Amino acid sequence: MRTSLSKSSCWRRGEFRKLLTADTATREGIFRKLFATQKYEMLQDRLGEECRKLERENEKLKSEVLRCAQTVRFAPQDARKEELDERRSSGAPMGAWLAELLEGACGWRQSGVRAAAQAG
């Protein structure tokens, strides 16, 4: 910070006037150079790309859960059939509900399956 402030105090009057009258893009460039923010901008870009990548992956997983949900079948007299049909038609979240069904059907007691389903 001290370096940036000492740089700014050494500005000539014309450079400061240029900053005041510059358009937004030029002003951003001047501040970027003055405060050496390139590394933060690169980090922001990298994190933004990682976020978009994770969002795409999440959407793919959600689609896969919904695709798998379409294959679930219950006997006509099973009360869960009505709930499944309602969830399918309303678009209600199915991940945690399906995980509970799987845990019950397979006798699993691991909470990892449910946690993974709730995350999606």
N, C-alpha and C positions, 0 to 999 in steps of 0.2 A: 504494500500500500504506500509506503514511504517513497519508493521509487516512482510510482505513478504520480504521486503528488508533486514530487520534485520535477518530474517531466512537465507537468501541467503548469507549474509556476515559471518555467523557462520559456513558455510560449511567447511568441511575438504577438503584438497587438493584431496584426493582420490575420494570423492563424486563428485567433480566438473569434474574430469577426466572421471568418469563414465558417467556423463551427456554428455560430449563432444563425447565420443565414443559409446554411446548407439544408438540402432536402433530407428526408428521413434516412434514406439508404446511405448517403454520404456521411451523415452524422453517426450512424451505426458503425460504419467503417472507421471513423476517427476514434470513437470510444473503444472499439474492439482493439485497435492498435495501441491506444493510450493505456488501457487497463489490461492488456494481454489476456483477453478472454477466449482466445482460440481453443485452448485445451478444454474449457468448459463447454464451448459450443460443440466440439467434437464428442465429448462425453454425452451431451444432450442428444445429439444425433444418433449415437450408438445405442443409448438407452431407448430412444424412440423406436428405432428399428427392432430392437429386442422385444419391446412391448408389442409392436405390430405382429411380429413373428409368433409370439405367445398367444395373441388374440386369434390369429388364423388357426393355430393348432387347437386352441380351445373350441373354436367353431367346428372344426373337423371332428373333434371328439364328441361334441354335443350331437352332431349329425349322426355319428356312429351309434350313440346311445339310442337316439330316436329310431334309427334303422333296426337296431336289435329289438327295440320295444315292439316293433311291428310284428315280430315273430313270436312274441309271447302269446300263449293260448291258455285259456281256462275252460274247464267243463262248464256247460251252460248254467248249471245250478250253483256254481261257485260265486260267492258274493264279490270276490275280487274282480270278476269279469266286468261287472258294471262299473267299478271304479276305474279299471283300465280303459274301458271304452270312453268314459267321461274325460279322463286325462288326455287321451289321444285327440278327442274332438276339441277340447278347450286349449290344447297346447301347454297344459300345466307341466311344471318341471317333473321329470320322471326319474332322474338319476338316483336320488336317495331312496325313492320308493322301490325302484327295481333292485337296488342293493339289498334292501330289507327282505324282499321276496327271495332273492338268491341266498341270503344268509339263512333264512328259514328253511328253504327247500334243500339246501346242501348241508345244513347243520353247522355252518361256519360261525365262529364266534370272534373272528378277527374284525376289529373296527376299521382296519385299513381299507377294506372294500367300500365300506360306507363313506369314509372320509374322502376317498378318491371320487366317488360318485357325487358327493355334495360339492366338491370343488368344481365339477363340470356342470 
